[in-house]
Each structure stands twice: as structure tokens, then as C-alpha cells.
Amino acid sequence: PLPLDVEAVRADFPILGRTVRDGKRLVYLDSGATSQKPRQVLDAERWFYENVNAAPHRGAHQLAEEATEAYEAARATIAAFIGAQPDEVVFTRNTTEAINLVAYAFSNAVTAKEPEFRRYAVGQGDEIVVTEMEHHANLIPWQQLCERTGATLRWLGLTDEGRLDLSDLDTVVNERTKFVTVTQQSNILGTMPPLAPIIARAHEVGALVMVDGAQSVPHQPVDVAALGADFLVFSGHKMLGPTGVGVLWGRAEVLDALPPFLTGGSMIEVVRMEGSTFAPPPQRFEAGVPMTAQVIGLAAAADYLTALGMEAVQAHEEALTGYALEQLQAIPGVRVVGPADTVARGGAISFVVDGIHPHDVGQVLDDQGIAVRVGHHCAWPVVRRMGVPATTRATFYVHTGYDDVDALVEGVRHAQRFFGVDGGEEVR
Ligand code: PMP
């Protein structure tokens, strides 16, 4: 049996009650792109709009007060979810914006008039380190930062198996390194790189470290104190929460020394026509009226996951991953792209089917009501390094059961029969 009660969990997700493609059960294996939402999250957003709706941190009326309380209570919930202090949690639009916030803070630091904001300025001669495994969201902002500042981008490569190659860690991360960023789980390969040696090396040379938790925070317990990085970023929509809300966690003393990215209302301290001063974190990084309902929905998602237990969520997905890897690799002509066993990997499984383009695999699966992702998954360098044009990717979550994996496996066999590449070994 699986660690989570799949039937009970499914009952919480209204969308799983619908059918697709002429009455077929929805087999949703695309949570890695975006997750479905339980009733508890939808109810929380609706509760906010029906009962409280007002702009937090503004206005003297009761609704504004209640909205502020609800918004800040949600911040405390998210902080507790990752073992952080509330003031270290900044709400952004998504992971992408959280990463851009930090990248722009580093270049804004170059011209900041406040000396305390120049501490993490990045310039010529400095190096930024990424990995070849990153989602475009954790690559392009750093390429752009380098173009703005004259800094140099370096990266850690991959092994043929799709693991992070740490053999040149000590030369790639060196005295010139100002910042290192690495994913906790590859969205394509499922690989979970060893973060401890990377974080230790970065800190040894005085660099800051960011962990991209977009594919890890929703699926495993993550505690920022145990992690030991300086930044953690993740998206609400991938962890059962609403779209339009993401999180930047930053170590208090680091956030304190960063200039703002977006500027405007409610991130200021004193404003004069001649110039302004800025509020302390997290307000300094939350310009404008925030995505209040989404933040409240995200807190409901965190509560939902906490009630299931993140350890159980992780164990659940590990069991499904082991089963899926075994079943998929038992099909002649199917090759998993990425680690072939469950060691240090999560539940993102990419694969290719000999003789069928991934887009065609996806289409045949879709005809059977199975939703997967196909393509380069916004991590072009990864598919290029793995020597494939694209992959088909299945990702699991709390409502996924063995029946979903069985449907996937049968769907792939069906695609092979359909395209006549089953080698005649299958009974038609
Ligand atoms: N990093 C990783 C590892 C991801 O999988 C994703 C989403 N696919 C992102 C960053 C970007 O997240 P978002 O699109 O929510 O900003």
C-alpha cells in the first residue's frame, strides 16, 4: 500500500472528478508543471473574497485590519512550513520573479546611494555559478545579470547519467565567486544534487548560495536551517496553491543588505520629491498591493500538506517513482532520461520511446486521458546534454496512485503499437 490514502486525497480535488477525451478518467501526471488544487485551497480564497477583501497594510477600516492580519498570518504559516522566521519570507509572483528579485538586487547594489546596500554588488572580475541542470528561470536571470555587470557566468556540468558533476567544484567555485545557485530537484531528470558540499564550498569562499526549491519544496520536507543556504525560492502553484504567488526566503542579514528590485507603494520608509528611503524586509521587496487572496490560498495549501505530513508525501512519491521506473524500463524501446533508480532522485520521470517523437507519445497518452508534459521543459541545456531532442515527462503528487502509473505504462505500450514500433513482441 502507498503511504497516502489516495482515494481520500482524490476526494479533495474537484477537478479529478471531471472526465477528459470523451468520458475518460483524468490521469494527471503533470504536477511538475502546475499542481491541481484541493477544495481547502479554493475555499480559503473564496473565504477571503467573500468575507475580508481589502488591501492589507493600508486603510484604517476593519476589513483592512482583518486583511492585514490574514496576510501576515499566512506569512507565518509559510515561514513555519520551511522552518524560517516570518520576516525572512517575501511573497513574489512565482519562482521566476523571486530569482529575478535577487539578480536585480545584485546589480542595483552597484549604483545604490546607500552604502549598506552595496555590500553584495556584483561587477567585473566577479563570478556567478549555476549548473547545467537549471530550469531557464534559474539560468537566464544570471546570464542577464552578467551582461548588466560584466561578471562571468560559470557552471557545474552533468554526468552521462544526469547527475551533477562535482569533480571540478573547487575550481568552478573559487575566490572570485560571489554567488552560487542550484536546483534541489531537476524538473526534467528528477535528480536531487548533493547540496551540502556545494553550500559548504560556496561559504568557504565567501559566496552567497540560492537553492531553487520549485520542484523540491512541494514534494519533500525542506527546512532552511538544516539546508544552510542563503536563499530558497519556490512557487505556490506547484504545491497545491494558487497561481500568481511564489516565495523568496532570504537569511535575515542578507535580505537586510539588499536594495529593492521593484519599487513603489508600501516598500518605502520616507518619501520626498528629492528621494526616498526604504522599509526593512520583507516590505522592502513587496511593492504594490500584494496578491492577498493567493497568499491566503497558499497558506491553506501548506496547511493541507502539513496535515498529510511532508515525510509521508515524500515516501508516497518515492514508492510511485520506484514502481514507475521499474515498469517503464521493462518496456523494450523505452529509455529513462536521468537516474534509473530512486537514489537521490525525486518523482519527475523523463523518458524517450525509440521510434516515436515525444510529442507523438504525449498525443497518444492525451487521447487516453493521460496528461504528461513533452518538450524541452524550459531546460534546454539539459536535454541537449542528455543527447535527446525532447522528452516525455511524468510527475507525481499526493493524489497519484498505482493506477495512474499503470495507465501511463499501458499508454506507452499503446503508443508503440499505434506507431508499429513494438517490435512485434507485443500481443496486439
Ligand atoms: N525552477 C524549476 C526547477 C522549475 O521546475 C520551475 C517551473 N517549471 C521554475 C523554476 C519556474 O517556476 P515558475 O514558472 O512558477 O516561476
Boltz pocket constraint, residues with backbone or C-beta under 6 A from the ligand:
constraints:
  - pocket:
      binder: B
      contacts: [[A, 32], [A, 33], [A, 94], [A, 95], [A, 96], [A, 97], [A, 135], [A, 137], [A, 138], [A, 183], [A, 185], [A, 186], [A, 187], [A, 212], [A, 214], [A, 215], [A, 235], [A, 377], [A, 378]]
      max_distance: 6.0
